[in-house]
Amino acid sequence: MPHDTPLIATVVAGLGLAFVFGTIAQRFRIPPLVGYLLAGVAVGPFTPGFVADQALATELAELGIILLMFGVGLHFSLNDLLSVRKIAVPGAVAQIAVATLMGLALALLMGWTVGAGLVFGLALSVASTVVLLRALQERRLMDTERGKIAVGWLIVEDLAMVLALVLFPAVASFQGGDGAALVSDPLAARFGLGLTGVLALTLIKIALFIALMLMVGRRLIPWVLHYIAHTGSRELFRLTVLAIALCIAFGATKLFGVSLALGAFFAGMMLRESPLSQRAAQETLPLRDAFAVLFFVSVGMLFDPLSVVREPWPFAATLFVIVVGKSLAALLIVVLFRHPMATALMISASLAQIGEFSFILAELGVALNLLPKAGRDLILAGAIFSIMLNPLVFAVVDWLTARLDKPQAASPTAATSEPIPVTDLQDHTILVGYGRVGSIVGDALHQRNAPFLAVEASDDMVARLKQRGIEALMGNAARASVLRATNPSGARSLVIAIPEAFEAGQIVEQARAANADIQIIARAHSDAEVDHLKGLGADIVIMGEREIARGMIEELDRRHATVATQHPPAAREDSAA
């Protein structure tokens, strides 16, 4: 058996070191993704020791992007996308333009050509899919209006980068680069299409892909999933979900020139039409998480730490454009569209980093002789440090949002942002999560006129609860500021109805520290989760599967008791005789 296995070595080294560095980062209260990036630097070509296969790591990261965007599409309907088009489309276009101009100005100051400046500016203008979505998911903002705007903004950026990638060879030919050798579209190469022709052809192909997904994929994909589900094979169902995501993403890239991420997003969005979409999302979650880690490792592998020492001032200027320049541009754009300051701050924080598309643009720019290699090094360094700084940017935004909410709460005319004051309720129940489980608990409490407070991450759900006269807070209860607003020290009970055990553990720990006498009831999906939550201070942890089994046993006992009453043993013996 051959022992030269670069794929296995890359996966083992990447995930193994990511685990070690991620655990260390978590121990020091640093986001684990910083540890993943450092793991990539450790196995990269610029540090001593083992060097993983960089090309393989990049391709594995692309799988993570496909699965991640597919999962986003499963939770993002076409109506959600259309509902934010008025802010996402002009906002993303304007932000890309501003960031590109800032990058162009910096490139001209460094003595580069206009073509190099355009590539450099575009690379600094587009945010990382993985980083943005991870930040939204950690804060449970995916289903909120702010989360929908951020995802819509991201989709527009992806579309713009698709156009940029196909136009670069044409631009290179005008700038004296090697554009003719890298015209990727065979039709454009065959008919000698110019800049306008390439742009028109790209728009037509994107429109055809979207039309095909809406007319055919919207019906075919759910039908295939339903057919496989009826076979009763969980293994085959999981394989079908992965095959749909990967095949559509790859086919969209090869046939229509659409990015892998965009193709996967539309595949997930079409699959959302099926009632099985929730199960499909759960089946792909472990792989999405694993390959997302490999994405961060692959980014770390590209980084040469000495490049920062060699070019300190260009690096500082690049990082300023990414973290400050384009974030301020996004902030002003959202405010000009009359959205709340909290939304503007969250969008600007989400975009204060760059990622996978930036690497693709940089590599293509170098291959076309448009961008110098020093430009690629600056883009990579900017990506690494902006991703590492992004959690800090979000922490600053959270602090600013809390400060802004205080004067707005005191002002009766403040209607641009929904303040989150500390509740006046006493001896009440705190209900975390108002989904399938939480809504049943909440409805029962509401019918009994029992005082309770719901904590939800969905803007729409919070609005509906308030319309019913139910006090509700919007946010993540695992965050200390949100949980503090529920007044846990004065509460009687805490019901945690969310399915995420790790997040629930943080809530349990904080609530128990605030109130030693509060009754805490949580949910779990395994014995390990039950032990974990009880160890942190939960009084009662209900495991769904166990309660289902008990319900079945009780139904069997009730059925057998009924049969025994109607047909006692003596009667059965007489009838047999």
Sequence and secondary structure as in RCSB ss.txt:
>XXXX:A:sequence
MPHDTPLIATVVAGLGLAFVFGTIAQRFRIPPLVGYLLAGVAVGPFTPGFVADQALATELAELGIILLMFGVGLH
FSLNDLLSVRKIAVPGAVAQIAVATLMGLALALLMGWTVGAGLVFGLALSVASTVVLLRALQERRLMDTERGKIA
VGWLIVEDLAMVLALVLFPAVASFQGGDGAALVSDPLAARFGLGLTGVLALTLIKIALFIALMLMVGRRLIPWVL
HYIAHTGSRELFRLTVLAIALCIAFGATKLFGVSLALGAFFAGMMLRESPLSQRAAQETLPLRDAFAVLFFVSVG
MLFDPLSVVREPWPFAATLFVIVVGKSLAALLIVVLFRHPMATALMISASLAQIGEFSFILAELGVALNLLPKAG
RDLILAGAIFSIMLNPLVFAVVDWLTARLDKPQAASPTAATSEPIPVTDLQDHTILVGYGRVGSIVGDALHQRNA
PFLAVEASDDMVARLKQRGIEALMGNAARASVLRATNPSGARSLVIAIPEAFEAGQIVEQARAANADIQIIARAH
SDAEVDHLKGLGADIVIMGEREIARGMIEELDRRHATVATQHPPAAREDSAA
>XXXX:A:secstr
     HHHHHHHHHHHHHHHHHHHHHHTT  HHHHHHHHHHHTSTTSSS    HHHHHHHHHHHHHHHHHHHHHT
  HHHHHHTHHHHHHHHHHHHHHHHHHHHHHHHHTT  HHHHHHHHHHHHS  HHHHHHHHHHTT TTSHHHHHH
HHHHHHHHHHHHHHHHHHHHHHHHTTSS GGG   HHHHHHT  HHHHHHHHHHHHHHHHHHIIIIIHHHHHHHH
HHHHTTT HHHHHHHHHHHHHHHHHHHHHHH   HHHHHHHHHHHHTTSTTHHHHHHHHHHHHHHHHHHHHHHHH
HT  THHHHHSHHHHHHHHHIIIIIHHHHHHHHHHHTT  HHHHHHHHHHTS   HHHHHHHHHHHHTTSS HHH
HHHHHHHHHHHHHHHHHHHHHHHHHHHHHHHHHHH TT  SS         S EEEE  SHHHHHHHHHHHHTT 
 EEEEES HHHHHHHHHTT  EEES TTSHHHHHHT GGG SEEEE  S HHHHHHHHHHHHHH TT EEEEEES
SHHHHHHHHHHT SEEEEHHHHHHHHHHHHHHHHHHHHHHHS HHHHHHHH 
